[in-house]
Amino acid sequence: MLSPDLRRKLSKFNLERNETENLEYHITPLATTLESVIPGRVHVHEYGELYIVERSASDFGILPQEELISRLTVLTTLGYTPEEALFLDIETCGIASRPLFLIGIMRVCDGELKIEQFFARNYAEEKSILAHAADTIAKHKMLATFNGKAYDIPYIRDRMLYHKLEAKFDVEHLDLLHHARRKWRRILPNCQLKTLEENICGRRRFGDIPSEIIPELYHAFVRTGNAEPIEIIFRHNALDLIAMAELLPHIGL
C-alpha cells in the first residue's frame, strides 16, 4: 500500500489537477498490472530484461506529426538530419548515486516521430536499461537534451560505472538549456522547461506531476506492484521530450 505521506501528496496533486482540468485520478487499493496501465513489451538484453513502451509523439495531442517533425529540420543548420538526432530525458530515484528507472528517447523512424521509454520494473533492471540506452545512443550522430550536459549524461555515466559498464558517448551533444539561457535569461524569470513551454511555446502543461513525488511513486510501485500511480511519470517524461522538439525552432541554432 502507498504510505500515508505519499497519499497526502497525491491527494494534493490530484485536487490541484482536478481544479485546472476537471479530471479525476484515483489510486485503487488493488494492484493494477503494468501491462494494463502502460502497454509495452519485455525486451531481453544481454544484461537482463527491461520493459519498453513505444508511442508516437502525436498521440499526446500537442502537435500533428508533420508539424513535430518539421520542428526538427532546424538541425540541418548544425549539419544533421532529423533522423540522425536522438532526444533523451531520464527519471531517477532522487539525488546523485540513486538508481534511475526510466530513460525516455525520441527519434524520427520511418517518417514518424516516435517515443520509446526504457523502464526498470525493479532496481535490478537498472543495468539493462542503461546498457540498452547506451546501445541506442551509439546508433545516432547527435544527442539532444535539456540540461543533459550537467545532469542526464553525467547521471547515466555514473550509474553505468556503478554497474561496471563502459560509459563512453562519442556523439555530438546539443543541450537546449544552454541556448535557452543565452537567449532568454534576461527576459524570463527562469529557463526551466515548464517556463519555456508556457512563455515561448505558448502551451501550459496541465495535470503534470511535481518532480519531488516521482521517486516516491516509483518506490511504491516496486514495493506493491501497483502500476496505476506511475502512469503519470511516463506521460511527464514523454512531454519533456516533445517540449524539446517544440523549442528547437525558437532557440536560434
Secondary structure, 3 states (H helix, E strand, C coil): CCCHHHHHHHHHHHHHHHHHHCCCCCCCCCCCCHHHHCCCEEEEECCEEEEEEEEEHHHHCCCCHHHHHHHHHHHHHHCCCHHHEEEEEEEECCCCCCCEEEEEEEEEECCEEEEEEEECCCHHHHHHHHHHHHHHHCCCCEEEECCHHHHHHHHHHHHHHHCCCCCCCCCEEEEHHHHHHHHHCCCCCCCCHHHHHHHCCCCCCCCCCCHHHHHHHHHHHHHHCCCHHHHHHHHHHHHHHHHHHHHHHHHCC
